[in-house]
Amino acid sequence: MEQEKLSRPGGRKREITRVSIVDQICSSIRQDIADGIWKAGDKLPSEAEFAETFAV
């Protein structure tokens, strides 16, 4: 019965993972670079500016 509560319809289970704040911020910065917000040779914001931007 306990197993039935954990299973999804069709017998498939959904995998749940945790993503750290560091990984989320790195992903966001990578996406900004890919989107062209920062180009090669551009100066990136300081650590303090990033901390303020991401409220961490």
PQR file with spaces between the fields and no chain letter, atoms N, CA, C, O and H, PARSE charges and radii, in Angstrom:
ATOM       1  N    MET     1       0.821   -1.191    0.000 -0.4000 1.5000
ATOM       2  CA   MET     1       0.000    0.000    0.000 -0.0000 2.0000
ATOM       3  C    MET     1       0.866    1.256    0.000  0.5500 1.7000
ATOM       4  O    MET     1       0.565    2.207   -0.722 -0.5500 1.4000
ATOM       5  N    GLU     2       1.921    1.279    0.785 -0.4000 1.5000
ATOM       6  CA   GLU     2       2.838    2.415    0.818 -0.0000 2.0000
ATOM       7  C    GLU     2       3.451    2.646   -0.567  0.5500 1.7000
ATOM       8  O    GLU     2       3.613    3.788   -0.995 -0.5500 1.4000
ATOM       9  H    GLU     2       2.166    0.507    1.372  0.4000 1.0000
ATOM      10  N    GLN     3       3.783    1.583   -1.247 -0.4000 1.5000
ATOM      11  CA   GLN     3       4.370    1.688   -2.588 -0.0000 2.0000
ATOM      12  C    GLN     3       3.385    2.339   -3.556  0.5500 1.7000
ATOM      13  O    GLN     3       3.794    3.088   -4.442 -0.5500 1.4000
ATOM      14  H    GLN     3       3.651    0.654   -0.900  0.4000 1.0000
ATOM      15  N    GLU     4       2.099    2.061   -3.394 -0.4000 1.5000
ATOM      16  CA   GLU     4       1.091    2.637   -4.282 -0.0000 2.0000
ATOM      17  C    GLU     4       1.049    4.157   -4.146  0.5500 1.7000
ATOM      18  O    GLU     4       0.803    4.851   -5.132 -0.5500 1.4000
ATOM      19  H    GLU     4       1.767    1.452   -2.674  0.4000 1.0000
ATOM      20  N    LYS     5       1.278    4.676   -2.973 -0.4000 1.5000
ATOM      21  CA   LYS     5       1.272    6.123   -2.763 -0.0000 2.0000
ATOM      22  C    LYS     5       2.443    6.787   -3.477  0.5500 1.7000
ATOM      23  O    LYS     5       2.337    7.933   -3.913 -0.5500 1.4000
ATOM      24  H    LYS     5       1.478    4.112   -2.171  0.4000 1.0000
ATOM      25  N    LEU     6       3.547    6.080   -3.597 -0.4000 1.5000
ATOM      26  CA   LEU     6       4.737    6.646   -4.214 -0.0000 2.0000
ATOM      27  C    LEU     6       4.722    6.547   -5.734  0.5500 1.7000
ATOM      28  O    LEU     6       5.431    7.293   -6.410 -0.5500 1.4000
ATOM      29  H    LEU     6       3.633    5.149   -3.242  0.4000 1.0000
ATOM      30  N    SER     7       3.935    5.647   -6.269 -0.4000 1.5000
ATOM      31  CA   SER     7       3.913    5.437   -7.715 -0.0000 2.0000
ATOM      32  C    SER     7       3.000    6.436   -8.394  0.5500 1.7000
ATOM      33  O    SER     7       2.005    6.887   -7.826 -0.5500 1.4000
ATOM      34  H    SER     7       3.359    5.041   -5.720  0.4000 1.0000
ATOM      35  N    ARG     8       3.357    6.768   -9.608 -0.4000 1.5000
ATOM      36  CA   ARG     8       2.524    7.639  -10.434 -0.0000 2.0000
ATOM      37  C    ARG     8       1.675    6.761  -11.336  0.5500 1.7000
ATOM      38  O    ARG     8       1.979    5.581  -11.517 -0.5500 1.4000
ATOM      39  H    ARG     8       4.165    6.402  -10.069  0.4000 1.0000
ATOM      40  N    PRO     9       0.619    7.320  -11.903 -0.5600 1.5000
ATOM      41  CA   PRO     9      -0.204    6.537  -12.834  0.2800 2.0000
ATOM      42  C    PRO     9       0.668    5.933  -13.937  0.5500 1.7000
ATOM      43  O    PRO     9       1.583    6.587  -14.438 -0.5500 1.4000
ATOM      44  N    GLY    10       0.391    4.722  -14.300 -0.4000 1.5000
ATOM      45  CA   GLY    10       1.186    4.050  -15.323 -0.0000 2.0000
ATOM      46  C    GLY    10       2.450    3.431  -14.779  0.5500 1.7000
ATOM      47  O    GLY    10       3.260    2.909  -15.545 -0.5500 1.4000
ATOM      48  H    GLY    10      -0.352    4.190  -13.893  0.4000 1.0000
ATOM      49  N    GLY    11       2.640    3.477  -13.460 -0.4000 1.5000
ATOM      50  CA   GLY    11       3.808    2.850  -12.853 -0.0000 2.0000
ATOM      51  C    GLY    11       5.075    3.693  -12.930  0.5500 1.7000
ATOM      52  O    GLY    11       6.141    3.227  -12.527 -0.5500 1.4000
ATOM      53  H    GLY    11       1.982    3.901  -12.838  0.4000 1.0000
ATOM      54  N    ARG    12       4.988    4.921  -13.437 -0.4000 1.5000
ATOM      55  CA   ARG    12       6.190    5.759  -13.542 -0.0000 2.0000
ATOM      56  C    ARG    12       6.356    6.594  -12.286  0.5500 1.7000
ATOM      57  O    ARG    12       5.376    7.045  -11.693 -0.5500 1.4000
ATOM      58  H    ARG    12       4.122    5.299  -13.765  0.4000 1.0000
ATOM      59  N    LYS    13       7.587    6.792  -11.890 -0.4000 1.5000
ATOM      60  CA   LYS    13       7.888    7.626  -10.727 -0.0000 2.0000
ATOM      61  C    LYS    13       8.537    8.918  -11.218  0.5500 1.7000
ATOM      62  O    LYS    13       9.300    8.918  -12.185 -0.5500 1.4000
ATOM      63  H    LYS    13       8.383    6.426  -12.371  0.4000 1.0000
ATOM      64  N    ARG    14       8.225   10.001  -10.545 -0.4000 1.5000
ATOM      65  CA   ARG    14       8.841   11.285  -10.870 -0.0000 2.0000
ATOM      66  C    ARG    14      10.081   11.450  -10.001  0.5500 1.7000
ATOM      67  O    ARG    14      10.016   11.311   -8.780 -0.5500 1.4000
ATOM      68  H    ARG    14       7.606   10.002   -9.760  0.4000 1.0000
ATOM      69  N    GLU    15      11.199   11.745  -10.631 -0.4000 1.5000
ATOM      70  CA   GLU    15      12.437   11.969   -9.889 -0.0000 2.0000
ATOM      71  C    GLU    15      12.487   13.423   -9.448  0.5500 1.7000
ATOM      72  O    GLU    15      12.283   14.335  -10.250 -0.5500 1.4000
ATOM      73  H    GLU    15      11.252   11.858  -11.623  0.4000 1.0000
ATOM      74  N    ILE    16      12.757   13.627   -8.182 -0.4000 1.5000
ATOM      75  CA   ILE    16      12.860   14.968   -7.632 -0.0000 2.0000
ATOM      76  C    ILE    16      14.303   15.180   -7.201  0.5500 1.7000
ATOM      77  O    ILE    16      14.870   14.373   -6.464 -0.5500 1.4000
ATOM      78  H    ILE    16      12.923   12.887   -7.530  0.4000 1.0000
ATOM      79  N    THR    17      14.883   16.270   -7.667 -0.4000 1.5000
ATOM      80  CA   THR    17      16.261   16.574   -7.299 -0.0000 2.0000
ATOM      81  C    THR    17      16.324   17.962   -6.685  0.5500 1.7000
ATOM      82  O    THR    17      15.479   18.815   -6.955 -0.5500 1.4000
ATOM      83  H    THR    17      14.422   16.925   -8.265  0.4000 1.0000
ATOM      84  N    ARG    18      17.315   18.171   -5.874 -0.4000 1.5000
ATOM      85  CA   ARG    18      17.563   19.483   -5.284 -0.0000 2.0000
ATOM      86  C    ARG    18      18.672   20.154   -6.073  0.5500 1.7000
ATOM      87  O    ARG    18      19.649   19.518   -6.472 -0.5500 1.4000
ATOM      88  H    ARG    18      18.002   17.478   -5.654  0.4000 1.0000
ATOM      89  N    VAL    19      18.506   21.429   -6.288 -0.4000 1.5000
ATOM      90  CA   VAL    19      19.525   22.200   -6.995 -0.0000 2.0000
ATOM      91  C    VAL    19      20.014   23.275   -6.035  0.5500 1.7000
ATOM      92  O    VAL    19      19.225   24.052   -5.496 -0.5500 1.4000
ATOM      93  H    VAL    19      17.713   21.946   -5.965  0.4000 1.0000
ATOM      94  N    SER    20      21.325   23.309   -5.830 -0.4000 1.5000
ATOM      95  CA   SER    20      21.870   24.273   -4.880 -0.0000 2.0000
ATOM      96  C    SER    20      21.756   25.692   -5.427  0.5500 1.7000
ATOM      97  O    SER    20      21.622   25.895   -6.634 -0.5500 1.4000
ATOM      98  H    SER    20      21.966   22.679   -6.267  0.4000 1.0000
ATOM      99  N    ILE    21      21.809   26.650   -4.542 -0.4000 1.5000
ATOM     100  CA   ILE    21      21.760   28.059   -4.942 -0.0000 2.0000
ATOM     101  C    ILE    21      22.942   28.381   -5.843  0.5500 1.7000
ATOM     102  O    ILE    21      22.793   29.109   -6.824 -0.5500 1.4000
ATOM     103  H    ILE    21      21.917   26.485   -3.562  0.4000 1.0000
ATOM     104  N    VAL    22      24.108   27.850   -5.522 -0.4000 1.5000
ATOM     105  CA   VAL    22      25.296   28.082   -6.338 -0.0000 2.0000
ATOM     106  C    VAL    22      25.065   27.594   -7.763  0.5500 1.7000
ATOM     107  O    VAL    22      25.385   28.298   -8.721 -0.5500 1.4000
ATOM     108  H    VAL    22      24.229   27.259   -4.724  0.4000 1.0000
ATOM     109  N    ASP    23      24.510   26.390   -7.908 -0.4000 1.5000
ATOM     110  CA   ASP    23      24.239   25.856   -9.245 -0.0000 2.0000
ATOM     111  C    ASP    23      23.209   26.705   -9.989  0.5500 1.7000
ATOM     112  O    ASP    23      23.324   26.900  -11.199 -0.5500 1.4000
ATOM     113  H    ASP    23      24.249   25.818   -7.130  0.4000 1.0000
ATOM     114  N    GLN    24      22.209   27.209   -9.274 -0.4000 1.5000
ATOM     115  CA   GLN    24      21.197   28.056   -9.903 -0.0000 2.0000
ATOM     116  C    GLN    24      21.798   29.367  -10.395  0.5500 1.7000
ATOM     117  O    GLN    24      21.482   29.826  -11.492 -0.5500 1.4000
ATOM     118  H    GLN    24      22.116   27.050   -8.291  0.4000 1.0000
ATOM     119  N    ILE    25      22.660   29.967   -9.588 -0.4000 1.5000
ATOM     120  CA   ILE    25      23.288   31.231   -9.974 -0.0000 2.0000
ATOM     121  C    ILE    25      24.239   31.017  -11.140  0.5500 1.7000
ATOM     122  O    ILE    25      24.251   31.809  -12.082 -0.5500 1.4000
ATOM     123  H    ILE    25      22.917   29.595   -8.696  0.4000 1.0000
ATOM     124  N    CYS    26      25.039   29.953  -11.088 -0.4000 1.5000
ATOM     125  CA   CYS    26      25.949   29.644  -12.202 -0.0000 2.0000
ATOM     126  C    CYS    26      25.171   29.432  -13.497  0.5500 1.7000
ATOM     127  O    CYS    26      25.580   29.900  -14.559 -0.5500 1.4000
ATOM     128  H    CYS    26      25.030   29.310  -10.322  0.4000 1.0000
ATOM     129  N    SER    27      24.071   28.739  -13.402 -0.4000 1.5000
ATOM     130  CA   SER    27      23.235   28.500  -14.575 -0.0000 2.0000
ATOM     131  C    SER    27      22.695   29.811  -15.130  0.5500 1.7000
ATOM     132  O    SER    27      22.659   30.008  -16.345 -0.5500 1.4000
ATOM     133  H    SER    27      23.739   28.359  -12.539  0.4000 1.0000
ATOM     134  N    SER    28      22.281   30.693  -14.252 -0.4000 1.5000
ATOM     135  CA   SER    28      21.762   31.988  -14.675 -0.0000 2.0000
ATOM     136  C    SER    28      22.840   32.817  -15.362  0.5500 1.7000
ATOM     137  O    SER    28      22.579   33.452  -16.383 -0.5500 1.4000
ATOM     138  H    SER    28      22.311   30.533  -13.266  0.4000 1.0000
ATOM     139  N    ILE    29      24.046   32.815  -14.809 -0.4000 1.5000
ATOM     140  CA   ILE    29      25.156   33.565  -15.406 -0.0000 2.0000
ATOM     141  C    ILE    29      25.521   32.972  -16.764  0.5500 1.7000
ATOM     142  O    ILE    29      25.757   33.713  -17.718 -0.5500 1.4000
ATOM     143  H    ILE    29      24.258   32.299  -13.979  0.4000 1.0000
ATOM     144  N    ARG    30      25.568   31.647  -16.859 -0.4000 1.5000
ATOM     145  CA   ARG    30      25.849   31.000  -18.145 -0.0000 2.0000
ATOM     146  C    ARG    30      24.797   31.378  -19.189  0.5500 1.7000
ATOM     147  O    ARG    30      25.125   31.649  -20.344 -0.5500 1.4000
ATOM     148  H    ARG    30      25.376   31.045  -16.083  0.4000 1.0000
ATOM     149  N    GLN    31      23.530   31.392  -18.767 -0.4000 1.5000
ATOM     150  CA   GLN    31      22.456   31.742  -19.689 -0.0000 2.0000
ATOM     151  C    GLN    31      22.588   33.193  -20.154  0.5500 1.7000
ATOM     152  O    GLN    31      22.350   33.498  -21.322 -0.5500 1.4000
ATOM     153  H    GLN    31      23.264   31.171  -17.829  0.4000 1.0000
ATOM     154  N    ASP    32      22.968   34.086  -19.236 -0.4000 1.5000
ATOM     155  CA   ASP    32      23.184   35.487  -19.615 -0.0000 2.0000
ATOM     156  C    ASP    32      24.292   35.605  -20.657  0.5500 1.7000
ATOM     157  O    ASP    32      24.178   36.390  -21.598 -0.5500 1.4000
ATOM     158  H    ASP    32      23.162   33.838  -18.286  0.4000 1.0000
ATOM     159  N    ILE    33      25.352   34.835  -20.495 -0.4000 1.5000
ATOM     160  CA   ILE    33      26.452   34.839  -21.458 -0.0000 2.0000
ATOM     161  C    ILE    33      25.960   34.291  -22.794  0.5500 1.7000
ATOM     162  O    ILE    33      26.250   34.867  -23.842 -0.5500 1.4000
ATOM     163  H    ILE    33      25.445   34.197  -19.730  0.4000 1.0000
ATOM     164  N    ALA    34      25.224   33.193  -22.767 -0.4000 1.5000
ATOM     165  CA   ALA    34      24.686   32.599  -23.994 -0.0000 2.0000
ATOM     166  C    ALA    34      23.713   33.555  -24.689  0.5500 1.7000
ATOM     167  O    ALA    34      23.634   33.575  -25.917 -0.5500 1.4000
ATOM     168  H    ALA    34      24.988   32.725  -21.916  0.4000 1.0000
ATOM     169  N    ASP    35      22.976   34.344  -23.909 -0.4000 1.5000
ATOM     170  CA   ASP    35      22.019   35.298  -24.472 -0.0000 2.0000
ATOM     171  C    ASP    35      22.685   36.571  -24.984  0.5500 1.7000
ATOM     172  O    ASP    35      22.024   37.436  -25.560 -0.5500 1.4000
ATOM     173  H    ASP    35      23.040   34.328  -22.911  0.4000 1.0000
ATOM     174  N    GLY    36      24.000   36.682  -24.770 -0.4000 1.5000
ATOM     175  CA   GLY    36      24.739   37.842  -25.284 -0.0000 2.0000
ATOM     176  C    GLY    36      24.734   39.044  -24.364  0.5500 1.7000
ATOM     177  O    GLY    36      25.137   40.134  -24.769 -0.5500 1.4000
ATOM     178  H    GLY    36      24.537   35.980  -24.302  0.4000 1.0000
ATOM     179  N    ILE    37      24.284   38.863  -23.133 -0.4000 1.5000
ATOM     180  CA   ILE    37      24.299   39.987  -22.190 -0.0000 2.0000
ATOM     181  C    ILE    37      25.742   40.398  -21.912  0.5500 1.7000
ATOM     182  O    ILE    37      26.047   41.587  -21.814 -0.5500 1.4000
ATOM     183  H    ILE    37      23.956   37.977  -22.804  0.4000 1.0000
ATOM     184  N    TRP    38      26.623   39.414  -21.785 -0.4000 1.5000
ATOM     185  CA   TRP    38      28.056   39.680  -21.661 -0.0000 2.0000
ATOM     186  C    TRP    38      28.754   39.024  -22.833  0.5500 1.7000
ATOM     187  O    TRP    38      28.476   37.876  -23.178 -0.5500 1.4000
ATOM     188  H    TRP    38      26.375   38.448  -21.864  0.4000 1.0000
ATOM     189  N    LYS    39      29.654   39.758  -23.432 -0.4000 1.5000
ATOM     190  CA   LYS    39      30.411   39.251  -24.583 -0.0000 2.0000
ATOM     191  C    LYS    39      31.868   39.020  -24.174  0.5500 1.7000
ATOM     192  O    LYS    39      32.311   39.474  -23.119 -0.5500 1.4000
ATOM     193  H    LYS    39      29.880   40.690  -23.151  0.4000 1.0000
ATOM     194  N    ALA    40      32.591   38.315  -25.021 -0.4000 1.5000
ATOM     195  CA   ALA    40      34.005   38.049  -24.752 -0.0000 2.0000
ATOM     196  C    ALA    40      34.729   39.373  -24.517  0.5500 1.7000
ATOM     197  O    ALA    40      34.604   40.311  -25.304 -0.5500 1.4000
ATOM     198  H    ALA    40      32.231   37.946  -25.878  0.4000 1.0000
ATOM     199  N    GLY    41      35.483   39.432  -23.429 -0.4000 1.5000
ATOM     200  CA   GLY    41      36.249   40.621  -23.098 -0.0000 2.0000
ATOM     201  C    GLY    41      35.518   41.588  -22.178  0.5500 1.7000
ATOM     202  O    GLY    41      36.136   42.491  -21.614 -0.5500 1.4000
ATOM     203  H    GLY    41      35.584   38.670  -22.790  0.4000 1.0000
ATOM     204  N    ASP    42      34.200   41.407  -22.020 -0.4000 1.5000
ATOM     205  CA   ASP    42      33.451   42.263  -21.106 -0.0000 2.0000
ATOM     206  C    ASP    42      33.863   41.973  -19.669  0.5500 1.7000
ATOM     207  O    ASP    42      34.196   40.841  -19.320 -0.5500 1.4000
ATOM     208  H    ASP    42      33.698   40.673  -22.479  0.4000 1.0000
ATOM     209  N    LYS    43      33.834   43.012  -18.846 -0.4000 1.5000
ATOM     210  CA   LYS    43      34.115   42.839  -17.429 -0.0000 2.0000
ATOM     211  C    LYS    43      32.829   42.396  -16.740  0.5500 1.7000
ATOM     212  O    LYS    43      31.785   43.035  -16.876 -0.5500 1.4000
ATOM     213  H    LYS    43      33.563   43.932  -19.129  0.4000 1.0000
ATOM     214  N    LEU    44      32.919   41.295  -15.999 -0.4000 1.5000
ATOM     215  CA   LEU    44      31.764   40.795  -15.251 -0.0000 2.0000
ATOM     216  C    LEU    44      31.580   41.614  -13.975  0.5500 1.7000
ATOM     217  O    LEU    44      32.537   42.204  -13.474 -0.5500 1.4000
ATOM     218  H    LEU    44      33.767   40.776  -15.888  0.4000 1.0000
ATOM     219  N    PRO    45      30.380   41.653  -13.456 -0.5600 1.5000
ATOM     220  CA   PRO    45      30.160   42.354  -12.180  0.2800 2.0000
ATOM     221  C    PRO    45      30.997   41.721  -11.067  0.5500 1.7000
ATOM     222  O    PRO    45      31.385   40.555  -11.141 -0.5500 1.4000
ATOM     223  N    SER    46      31.259   42.515  -10.048 -0.4000 1.5000
ATOM     224  CA   SER    46      32.018   42.000   -8.905 -0.0000 2.0000
ATOM     225  C    SER    46      31.175   40.993   -8.128  0.5500 1.7000
ATOM     226  O    SER    46      29.967   40.879   -8.337 -0.5500 1.4000
ATOM     227  H    SER    46      30.944   43.462   -9.988  0.4000 1.0000
ATOM     228  N    GLU    47      31.833   40.271   -7.233 -0.4000 1.5000
ATOM     229  CA   GLU    47      31.125   39.304   -6.395 -0.0000 2.0000
ATOM     230  C    GLU    47      30.034   40.007   -5.581  0.5500 1.7000
ATOM     231  O    GLU    47      28.934   39.476   -5.426 -0.5500 1.4000
ATOM     232  H    GLU    47      32.814   40.364   -7.063  0.4000 1.0000
ATOM     233  N    ALA    48      30.340   41.196   -5.064 -0.4000 1.5000
ATOM     234  CA   ALA    48      29.357   41.944   -4.278 -0.0000 2.0000
ATOM     235  C    ALA    48      28.155   42.337   -5.142  0.5500 1.7000
ATOM     236  O    ALA    48      27.015   42.283   -4.681 -0.5500 1.4000
ATOM     237  H    ALA    48      31.233   41.627   -5.190  0.4000 1.0000
ATOM     238  N    GLU    49      28.410   42.730   -6.388 -0.4000 1.5000
ATOM     239  CA   GLU    49      27.304   43.091   -7.286 -0.0000 2.0000
ATOM     240  C    GLU    49      26.449   41.876   -7.615  0.5500 1.7000
ATOM     241  O    GLU    49      25.222   41.966   -7.645 -0.5500 1.4000
ATOM     242  H    GLU    49      29.336   42.774   -6.762  0.4000 1.0000
ATOM     243  N    PHE    50      27.097   40.734   -7.864 -0.4000 1.5000
ATOM     244  CA   PHE    50      26.342   39.506   -8.103 -0.0000 2.0000
ATOM     245  C    PHE    50      25.503   39.138   -6.867  0.5500 1.7000
ATOM     246  O    PHE    50      24.341   38.751   -6.989 -0.5500 1.4000
ATOM     247  H    PHE    50      28.094   40.661   -7.840  0.4000 1.0000
ATOM     248  N    ALA    51      26.107   39.264   -5.687 -0.4000 1.5000
ATOM     249  CA   ALA    51      25.397   38.942   -4.446 -0.0000 2.0000
ATOM     250  C    ALA    51      24.153   39.818   -4.299  0.5500 1.7000
ATOM     251  O    ALA    51      23.097   39.340   -3.883 -0.5500 1.4000
ATOM     252  H    ALA    51      27.051   39.578   -5.588  0.4000 1.0000
ATOM     253  N    GLU    52      24.280   41.087   -4.637 -0.4000 1.5000
ATOM     254  CA   GLU    52      23.128   41.984   -4.553 -0.0000 2.0000
ATOM     255  C    GLU    52      22.088   41.637   -5.611  0.5500 1.7000
ATOM     256  O    GLU    52      20.889   41.634   -5.329 -0.5500 1.4000
ATOM     257  H    GLU    52      25.138   41.475   -4.974  0.4000 1.0000
ATOM     258  N    THR    53      22.538   41.348   -6.818 -0.4000 1.5000
ATOM     259  CA   THR    53      21.633   41.004   -7.908 -0.0000 2.0000
ATOM     260  C    THR    53      20.813   39.761   -7.578  0.5500 1.7000
ATOM     261  O    THR    53      19.611   39.716   -7.838 -0.5500 1.4000
ATOM     262  H    THR    53      23.511   41.350   -7.047  0.4000 1.0000
ATOM     263  N    PHE    54      21.466   38.757   -7.005 -0.4000 1.5000
ATOM     264  CA   PHE    54      20.795   37.487   -6.721 -0.0000 2.0000
ATOM     265  C    PHE    54      20.273   37.391   -5.283  0.5500 1.7000
ATOM     266  O    PHE    54      19.740   36.360   -4.872 -0.5500 1.4000
ATOM     267  H    PHE    54      22.442   38.793   -6.793  0.4000 1.0000
ATOM     268  N    ALA    55      20.433   38.475   -4.530 -0.4000 1.5000
ATOM     269  CA   ALA    55      19.963   38.535   -3.141 -0.0000 2.0000
ATOM     270  C    ALA    55      20.468   37.376   -2.291  0.5500 1.7000
ATOM     271  O    ALA    55      19.706   36.714   -1.586 -0.5500 1.4000
ATOM     272  H    ALA    55      20.866   39.313   -4.864  0.4000 1.0000
ATOM     273  N    VAL    56      21.773   37.151   -2.378 -0.4000 1.5000
ATOM     274  CA   VAL    56      22.393   36.085   -1.584 -0.0000 2.0000
ATOM     275  C    VAL    56      23.551   36.656   -0.779  0.5500 1.7000
ATOM     276  O    VAL    56      24.210   35.924   -0.041 -0.5500 1.4000
ATOM     277  H    VAL    56      22.393   37.688   -2.950  0.4000 1.0000
